[in-house]
């Protein structure tokens, strides 16, 4: 299972080619046609199951809210992607874009990609995002503790120096 994409833009810099692609559909490889000089295959589009229920709407809203919170905790996300996601993108596009932005293992992202149900994908991505947010919270806690310890050491060193000056 993979993504059928169209090339939106091509940028060339210092001998490298960068392509900005947009996903069109989920596809499944049905036949490998050729391997030389490059891979060529036939694919079939996978139908997407869109649930228009209160549960699906609530899950989507919760995912957007948690993603916002993750960014406020320090999750690095491309600014334009964040603005687009927070401007009212819903359902499949929201969950797929957030899944792409996560620092999850390739196997976990592949499982999300293979899931046809938007609601099930949303639930999976909420769990992955929760794991990432736990890491962000731990990092922030460690950073605060380290910073506080460093400040205390600096204060103590400064007070020792002042005491030495006063004793002379």
URFENRA-V25006 format. One record per residue. N is the residue number from 1. RES is the residue in one small letter. PSI is psi in whole degrees, 0 to 359 (999 if undefined). OMEGA is omega in radians with two decimals (none if undefined). BURIAL is I if it has 9 or more other C-alpha atoms within 8 Angstrom, else O. Layout:
{{N RES PSI OMEGA BURIAL} {N RES PSI OMEGA BURIAL}}
//
This chain:
{{1 x 136 3.14 I} {2 x 196 -3.10 I} {3 x 130 3.02 I} {4 x 123 -3.07 I} {5 x 158 2.97 I} {6 x 145 3.13 O} {7 x 122 -3.13 I} {8 x 313 3.13 O} {9 x 151 3.04 O} {10 x 129 3.11 I} {11 x 135 3.06 O} {12 x 131 3.11 O} {13 x 127 3.05 O} {14 x 52 3.08 O} {15 x 2 3.11 O} {16 x 150 3.09 O} {17 x 127 3.10 O} {18 x 134 3.14 O} {19 x 133 3.02 I} {20 x 117 -3.07 O} {21 x 155 3.08 I} {22 x 128 3.12 O} {23 x 136 -3.14 O} {24 x 316 -3.09 O} {25 x 160 2.98 I} {26 x 137 -3.14 I} {27 x 156 3.09 I} {28 x 134 3.13 I} {29 x 120 3.13 I} {30 x 334 -3.13 O} {31 x 136 3.04 O} {32 x 114 -3.04 I} {33 x 318 -3.06 O} {34 x 152 3.07 O} {35 x 352 -3.09 O} {36 x 128 0.17 O} {37 x 353 3.08 O} {38 x 169 -3.12 O} {39 x 133 3.05 I} {40 x 132 -3.14 O} {41 x 164 3.02 I} {42 x 138 -3.12 I} {43 x 155 3.02 I} {44 x 140 -3.13 O} {45 x 136 3.10 O} {46 x 132 3.12 I} {47 x 140 3.12 O} {48 x 135 3.13 O} {49 x 110 -3.12 O} {50 x 116 3.11 O} {51 x 125 3.12 O} {52 x 59 -3.09 O} {53 x 168 3.07 O} {54 x 322 3.12 O} {55 x 316 -3.14 O} {56 x 318 3.13 I} {57 x 318 3.14 I} {58 x 319 3.12 O} {59 x 318 3.12 I} {60 x 317 3.12 I} {61 x 318 3.12 O} {62 x 317 3.13 O} {63 x 314 3.13 I} {64 x 318 3.14 I} {65 x 315 3.14 O} {66 x 324 3.11 I} {67 x 318 3.07 I} {68 x 315 -3.14 I} {69 x 321 3.11 O} {70 x 319 3.12 I} {71 x 320 3.12 I} {72 x 336 3.08 O} {73 x 352 3.10 I} {74 x 7 3.09 O} {75 x 127 -3.14 O} {76 x 127 -3.12 O} {77 x 143 3.06 O} {78 x 131 -3.04 O} {79 x 315 -3.09 O} {80 x 324 3.10 O} {81 x 316 3.14 O} {82 x 313 -3.14 I} {83 x 316 -3.13 O} {84 x 315 -3.11 I} {85 x 324 -3.08 I} {86 x 357 -3.12 I} {87 x 15 3.03 O} {88 x 13 3.06 O} {89 x 139 -3.08 I} {90 x 171 2.96 O} {91 x 229 -3.02 I} {92 x 317 -3.11 O} {93 x 319 3.12 O} {94 x 307 -3.08 I} {95 x 321 -3.12 I} {96 x 320 3.13 O} {97 x 319 3.13 I} {98 x 320 3.09 I} {99 x 319 3.12 I} {100 x 322 -3.07 O} {101 x 346 -3.10 O} {102 x 153 3.07 I} {103 x 55 -3.13 O} {104 x 165 3.10 O} {105 x 153 -3.14 O} {106 x 323 -3.14 O} {107 x 321 -3.13 O} {108 x 318 3.11 O} {109 x 325 3.11 I} {110 x 320 3.10 I} {111 x 320 3.10 O} {112 x 314 -3.12 I} {113 x 324 -3.09 I} {114 x 350 -3.09 I} {115 x 121 -3.07 I} {116 x 326 -3.08 I} {117 x 124 3.13 I} {118 x 321 3.13 I} {119 x 314 3.13 I} {120 x 320 3.08 I} {121 x 318 -3.14 I} {122 x 315 3.13 I} {123 x 318 3.14 I} {124 x 316 -3.10 I} {125 x 325 3.06 I} {126 x 317 3.12 I} {127 x 316 3.12 O} {128 x 319 3.13 I} {129 x 321 3.11 I} {130 x 318 3.10 O} {131 x 315 -3.14 O} {132 x 322 3.13 I} {133 x 324 3.07 I} {134 x 318 3.10 O} {135 x 318 3.13 O} {136 x 319 3.12 I} {137 x 320 3.09 I} {138 x 316 3.12 O} {139 x 316 -3.14 O} {140 x 318 3.13 I} {141 x 314 3.11 O} {142 x 317 3.13 O} {143 x 316 3.14 O} {144 x 316 3.14 O} {145 x 317 3.13 O} {146 x 316 3.14 O} {147 x 316 3.14 O} {148 x 318 3.13 O} {149 x 318 3.12 O} {150 x 315 3.12 O} {151 x 319 3.12 O} {152 x 316 3.13 O} {153 x 320 3.12 O} {154 x 317 3.11 O} {155 x 314 -3.14 O} {156 x 318 3.13 O} {157 x 318 -3.14 O} {158 x 318 3.11 O} {159 x 321 3.09 O} {160 x 318 3.12 O} {161 x 318 3.11 O} {162 x 318 3.14 O} {163 x 318 3.13 O} {164 x 316 -3.13 O} {165 x 317 -3.12 O} {166 x 321 -3.11 O} {167 x 339 3.14 O} {168 x 999 none O}}
//
